[in-house]
Every structure is written in structure tokens, then in C-alpha cells.
Amino acid sequence: MSSSQEYKKRVLLRLAKAIGHSNHVFKMIDSDVDRIDTLNQLKAVQKALDQVAEMLLMDHLDSCFAKSSSARADDKRVLEELWNLIRRSAEYGERN
């Protein structure tokens, strides 16, 4: 299986998990399940969607660098640094 196919498979699997969690939240609300349990399940939906967004963003950044005519040898390092910065910013936002 090509790397593109594996990437697509991973993204779709993560998205399927988000859909499953979301369907569960719907059923929990419909069944008047305890709100704390429902909120915890909703957090799982948000995390799964955030992971899909991270995967898509990283793939986009990778493809932008790959298409660049002035690609440098340390593009991978630059991408990792950028990605770590984005993650830290997101984590900081969650805490505040």
C-alpha cells in the first residue's frame, strides 16, 4: 500500500472514530445520560476531530514544502518546529 493510501486510511479511521463518538453523544443526550459522562464523551469527539485536523494540516505543510522549488535539506526540521509551536499554542489555549 502506498504511503498516500496509508495516510488516507489513517485519516478515515480517525474520522470514523469521531463519528462513532459523536453518534454515542447523540444517544446519550437522547437517553438523558448523566451530563458529566456526556461531556466526557463529547471531549473524545473534539479530540478525535482535532487529531484529524492535525493530520490534514501536517500533510498540507509537507506537500507545500515538497512543491517548493527552493526546498532546503532541513525542511523536515523546520516543519517539526512549526508543528510543535502549533501544538503548544493549542495546548495553551485549552488551559486558559
NORBEL-V262376 format. One record per residue. N is the residue number from 1. NEAR is the number of other ideal C-beta (glycine too) atoms within 10 Angstrom. D_FIRST is the distance of its C-alpha to the first C-alpha in whole Angstrom. Layout:
BEGIN
N;NEAR;D_FIRST + N;NEAR;D_FIRST
END
This chain:
BEGIN
1;8;0 + 2;7;4 + 3;7;7 + 4;9;8 + 5;9;6 + 6;10;6 + 7;16;10 + 8;13;11 + 9;11;10 + 10;13;12 + 11;15;15 + 12;11;15 + 13;10;16 + 14;19;18 + 15;16;20 + 16;11;20 + 17;17;22 + 18;18;24 + 19;13;25 + 20;13;26 + 21;19;28 + 22;17;30 + 23;11;30 + 24;16;32 + 25;20;34 + 26;12;35 + 27;12;36 + 28;18;38 + 29;13;40 + 30;8;41 + 31;8;42 + 32;8;44 + 33;14;42 + 34;9;44 + 35;11;43 + 36;8;42 + 37;11;39 + 38;18;38 + 39;11;38 + 40;12;36 + 41;18;33 + 42;17;33 + 43;12;33 + 44;16;29 + 45;18;29 + 46;13;29 + 47;14;27 + 48;19;24 + 49;17;25 + 50;14;26 + 51;16;22 + 52;18;21 + 53;12;23 + 54;15;22 + 55;15;19 + 56;13;19 + 57;13;22 + 58;16;20 + 59;14;18 + 60;10;20 + 61;16;22 + 62;14;20 + 63;10;19 + 64;11;23 + 65;16;23 + 66;9;21 + 67;8;23 + 68;10;26 + 69;4;28 + 70;6;30 + 71;10;27 + 72;10;28 + 73;6;27 + 74;10;27 + 75;16;25 + 76;11;23 + 77;10;26 + 78;12;28 + 79;15;25 + 80;12;25 + 81;11;29 + 82;14;29 + 83;14;26 + 84;10;29 + 85;10;32 + 86;14;30 + 87;11;29 + 88;10;33 + 89;10;34 + 90;12;33 + 91;9;34 + 92;9;37 + 93;8;37 + 94;9;37 + 95;5;40 + 96;4;42
END
